[in-house]
Amino acid sequence: MNIKLVNCHFDFEQRFELMEINWCISEGQHWVITGANGAGKSALVASLAGFGERLAGVVTGLPEKVALVSFEAQAALIERERKKDDADIMDVIAVGTPVADILAEDNACPLIIAELLEKFELHYLLDRAFRALSTGETRKVLLIKAIASKPALLILDEPFDGLDAATMAMMEQYFSDLARQMTIVMVLNRCAEIPEFITHLGYMQQATLAHTAALSDEAATRALLQLLHIKTSELQIPAAEGNLINGGLDATQPLVELTDISINYDQLKIVEAFNWRIEPGQHWQLSGPNGSGKTAILSLITGDHPQCYNNDIFVFGFKRGSGESIWQIKQYIGYVSTALQWEYRVGTSLRNVIVSGFYDSIGLYTKASDGQKRIADQWLALLGMSDRADISFNKLSFGDQRLLLIARAMVKHPPLLILDEPCLGLDDINRQLVLALIEKICAGGQSTVLYVNHHSEDKIAGIGHYKHLLKHPDNIAVQ
């Protein structure tokens, strides 16, 4: 059996749409589909069972017998029973369909039904009306019904929800045995529940199957599970040690105000009449093509540009040129760029890289306090890297290094976190990891995020303000 979905677009009663679905399930493969809530996991697997209207694309190889166990299928069966009751004569008390009759539908195998009733210890339910069952009992009956129909493709949407630990362990072993006879596709939200017989992972994001990986590809699998962890973890942005460094800032004043800014190189105008005001808690995305002046504007804010004193610049309560030092400015800024990653070549541990953010150093040359180590470990937990706390930074993938440097920049909760092209040089999965972490930081509410990239359409949840620069024909940046 080889199932293929090519460029498919499914509509679910105008409530939800799946877009550009490309997926191949080959003989011998067993899949887990995961992703954040609302990403389209249940809709994707339901499409294999014939739900949703296919508006575009091609589906081939679907077997004749497909069984689906899901909350939606559960609700549909309950609704079917309710309608039966409504159709009864009003003066007759409706008792509903007995569980035994429900199980016998779809030419179900009596031997499998008897075996699973024994495993679940559910013989006492056979004469009870299906609508009278508890949620957990209903779920077990649907599982028995689906398996007993002997499908070629068994789809299980959160099959372990509502099951006690003992039943869950028993069912996992039973599914493992079934996997020798049929193809199994599961939807799971909890990584720890992925059974050993699963061969492939799929990650849903914004109504499309964004990433797939074979579990035999350890690097790809780690990246997918890490993305799921960052996206769905209830862990919050770790607190800073001691007093926040923005405690001395006037909350009524902007963090940054640039007024009629001009930047010239010889006779070439890069930026002209540029204005920008960044308020505390106001997350911004600055985008534009190469040469539009993004980096030059950032360097004005950080105090690194030689034309700082030729312009009207107000940062963190300082009017540039009023006697402030560059370090008074930089203490309020966390900064991450590809250039920083090139410079950060020391072979220290992941924990020490994060702790180095307390000292703005490349490498750690001071003994970390217990509090700093604790905060670093909290960041590692958020990033899904706790098991790698003591390995060398140089052994990380390029994408994981970028995540760690963002945590390093955030560890002091700077009033302004500048992320200069943080996705530059990253493949798509690592790009999604970085964007997920930025979303987490925006939701944390402690630091104002300034995210710089080339693409204005590459929006991040939590960022509500946008400034796009265009490269003028005369090389003048236009807002």
C-alpha angles and dihedrals in degrees: 000000000000116000118194131186112188122190091331125178117192128188120203104202091302089293098098137004133202114212133204096349113186115174138149123196109190130196111284095020124123118191140205116200115203140164142124123311111282094020094118103259096137092043091053096054092040088058088063088057093053100264121136128035114272106224097175142001136047131279119193136170100030109153121236093242115058124161124197127194112187143130088259092053089047091052092047092054092048089049090051090054091047092054090051089056092048090053093056122101107276096236093053119085108233114223098182131224115316118241090243090061093046090053093048093060124106094033090289118193110252092208092056091046091052092047094051094042086057093048093047093039090229103137089114090066099058096096095038121103112258092230090057094063125106119247092259093048091049090052092052092048091052090050091052091046093051096046093044090056087068097225124190088222121037116193117195118186108197092333094177097054112113094015123119119237095260093049091046092054091048092049093048090056091045092051088050089056091046091053088073089061106036144014114265127202118184136187111214133170097188117072091203090064096060105122121229094244093063112111103181141034128209124193120207120206129171095346097310136092095251102175139013131185139176111237087230087068097077097184094051092044092050091051092050094048091046090052090051090049094052093043098048106024115117089214112123130217104283117251121252121251114259120333118001112248091232090065091101095052123104105242090205092061126077118254089224134013121178116184125194091335120192127185120186132181108198102304094340118103112211100169128015132180092351119170128186135162121188117193124198111276092015106125114207138195115205114193140167143124126285111290096025092113104257096133093042091054092049091052090054089056094047092045095242098114118095091221094060092107094049091063141064101255128163117184130170093340095313125114103215111248094028095112100278120140125235089243091058086059098041094052088073095050134080111195133192127177140148088255090058090051090053089053095046097081101137118126097229125135124273090248091054092049090059093044089052087068089072088063100033088233134139099238126000119275099164127069109259119237121236089250092053092049090050092052091046089053090051089054091049089052090051091051093047091243102113091117090057100047095121102040121104119273088227090064094061124100116257090255095050090049088056092051091051093050090052089053089048090053092048099045093095093042094238115206088237124035112192115197107188109198092324092176095052111126094011127124117233098269093049090045089056090050092054093046090049090054091049089053089052091051093048089052091049091073098210103096131041109232125219107188117190123196143138099250122069090190092060093093126181126209108251096031110104104165126071136187119182122191123206124203104240118219087245090051092255116138112238122199 
